[in-house]
Amino acid sequence: MRIRFVLALAVVAAGCGKKAPEAVPTPTNEPTNTTPTTGTPNTGTRPTTPPDNRAEMERADLLRILQEPIYFEYDQDALRSDAQATLERKAAILLANAGLRIRIAGHADERGSDEYNLVLGTRRATTAKRFFEAKGIDASRIEVVSFGEERPADPSSSEAAWAKNRRDEFEILSGADRLVKPQ
């Protein structure tokens, strides 16, 4: 009996200290959720994108479309069908955003003289500008410049590199901070 008393006293003494007692949860009849929570209920569906994030994603997509280059065949300034489709998407954005101004930079591969490639780059950029004008976009919103062969996308000397270098690039000059999605 004395041993039990000493053990009980030891347990009580071990429990004494300056710590506040921990709260004991009161039982309820509600089921408990044993899965960790992340602030949103686990409904088995993907969480929806918050409105601000969705708007930023839409804006990023519009910027990507506006800055996507178009490509040309060797020694040509005629628009390929894929280039026309890309320009259609750009035109819709430009029409929906009257304050948007862009610069089209024409490029050429390294074949041909510097002078010829500057002229070819200008022809390519002008072709894209005329496409936009035909869609009703004011010419004053579009600048044209040529870099000829001076700024290659791929500095290699191969057909694959040359195909990447025969292009128009698009730069947003103003109005990108207020982009709206076309209807």
C-alpha positions in Angstrom: 0.0 0.0 0.0 2.8 2.3 0.8 4.3 1.7 -2.7 1.0 2.8 -4.3 0.9 5.9 -2.2 4.5 6.8 -3.3 3.7 6.1 -6.9 0.6 8.2 -6.8 2.5 11.0 -5.1 5.2 10.8 -7.8 2.6 11.0 -10.6 1.0 14.0 -8.9 4.3 15.7 -8.4 5.3 15.1 -12.1 2.1 16.7 -13.2 2.7 19.8 -11.2 4.5 22.6 -12.9 4.1 26.1 -14.2 2.4 24.9 -17.5 -1.2 25.7 -17.9 -3.3 22.5 -18.4 -4.2 21.6 -21.9 -7.7 22.0 -23.0 -9.6 18.8 -23.4 -11.9 18.8 -26.4 -15.5 18.4 -25.6 -17.1 15.5 -27.5 -19.8 16.3 -30.1 -22.0 14.3 -32.3 -20.5 15.8 -35.4 -18.2 13.7 -37.6 -14.5 14.7 -37.4 -12.4 15.5 -40.4 -9.1 13.7 -40.2 -7.7 15.2 -43.4 -5.5 18.2 -43.2 -7.2 21.5 -44.1 -5.7 24.1 -46.5 -8.3 26.8 -45.9 -10.8 25.5 -48.5 -13.2 22.7 -48.0 -12.4 19.4 -49.6 -15.2 19.0 -52.1 -13.4 16.7 -54.5 -13.3 19.3 -57.2 -10.5 21.6 -58.3 -10.5 25.0 -56.6 -11.6 27.8 -58.8 -9.1 30.5 -59.8 -9.5 33.7 -57.8 -10.8 36.5 -59.9 -7.6 38.6 -59.7 -5.5 35.6 -60.8 -7.9 34.8 -63.6 -7.7 38.3 -64.9 -3.9 38.2 -64.8 -3.9 34.9 -66.7 -6.1 36.4 -69.4 -3.9 39.4 -69.6 -0.8 37.2 -69.9 -2.5 35.2 -72.7 -3.4 38.4 -74.6 0.2 39.7 -74.3 1.5 36.3 -75.5 -0.7 36.5 -78.6 0.3 40.1 -79.3 4.0 39.3 -79.1 3.9 36.0 -81.0 6.1 36.3 -84.1 5.0 35.4 -87.7 7.3 33.6 -90.2 7.9 33.9 -93.9 9.2 31.7 -96.7 12.6 32.3 -98.2 12.9 35.7 -100.0 9.1 36.3 -99.6 6.9 38.9 -97.9 3.6 37.2 -98.6 1.7 36.0 -95.5 1.6 32.3 -95.0 -1.7 30.8 -93.8 -0.4 30.3 -90.2 0.8 33.9 -90.2 -2.7 35.1 -91.3 -4.3 33.1 -88.4 -1.9 34.7 -85.9 -2.5 38.2 -87.3 -6.3 37.6 -87.1 -5.9 36.9 -83.3 -3.8 40.0 -82.9 -6.2 42.1 -84.9 -9.1 41.1 -82.7 -7.1 42.3 -79.6 -6.1 45.5 -81.3 -9.7 46.3 -82.3 -10.9 45.7 -78.7 -8.1 47.9 -77.3 -8.1 51.3 -79.1 -5.3 52.6 -76.9 -2.9 49.8 -77.9 0.1 50.8 -80.0 2.6 48.3 -81.5 5.8 48.2 -83.5 6.3 45.5 -86.1 10.0 44.6 -86.7 10.8 42.8 -90.0 13.7 40.4 -90.1 15.5 38.3 -92.7 18.0 35.5 -92.7 21.7 36.0 -93.4 21.5 35.2 -97.1 21.5 38.3 -99.3 23.2 41.6 -98.9 22.7 43.8 -95.9 20.8 46.4 -98.0 18.5 43.8 -99.6 17.7 42.2 -96.2 16.8 45.6 -94.7 14.4 46.2 -97.6 13.0 42.7 -97.3 12.5 43.2 -93.5 10.6 46.5 -94.2 8.4 44.7 -96.8 7.6 42.0 -94.4 6.6 44.4 -91.6 4.6 46.5 -94.0 2.7 43.5 -95.1 1.6 42.8 -91.5 0.7 46.5 -91.0 -1.5 46.5 -94.2 -3.2 43.3 -92.9 -4.2 45.2 -89.7 -5.3 48.3 -91.7 -7.5 46.1 -93.8 -9.2 45.0 -90.6 -9.9 48.6 -89.6 -7.0 49.3 -87.3 -5.7 52.9 -87.6 -2.2 53.0 -89.3 -1.1 55.6 -86.7 -1.2 52.9 -84.0 1.4 50.8 -85.8 5.1 51.5 -86.4 7.2 49.6 -88.8 11.0 49.0 -88.5 13.4 46.6 -90.2 16.5 45.0 -88.7 17.3 42.9 -91.8 19.7 40.1 -90.8 21.2 42.1 -87.8 19.1 40.4 -85.0 18.8 36.7 -85.8 16.6 34.6 -83.5 19.1 31.7 -84.2 22.6 32.7 -85.2 23.3 29.2 -86.8 23.8 28.8 -90.5 21.2 26.1 -91.3 17.8 25.9 -93.0 16.2 25.5 -89.6 17.9 28.6 -88.2 17.1 30.6 -91.4 13.4 29.7 -91.1 13.4 31.1 -87.5 15.1 34.3 -88.7 12.6 35.1 -91.5 10.0 36.7 -89.3 8.1 39.7 -88.0 8.3 40.4 -84.3 5.7 42.5 -82.4 6.4 44.9 -79.6 3.8 46.7 -77.5 4.6 50.4 -77.3 1.6 51.5 -75.1 -1.8 50.5 -73.8 -0.8 47.1 -72.4 -1.8 48.1 -68.9 -5.5 48.3 -69.9 -5.9 45.3 -72.0 -9.4 43.9 -72.4 -10.3 40.6 -74.0 -12.0 40.8 -77.4 -15.7 39.8 -77.5 
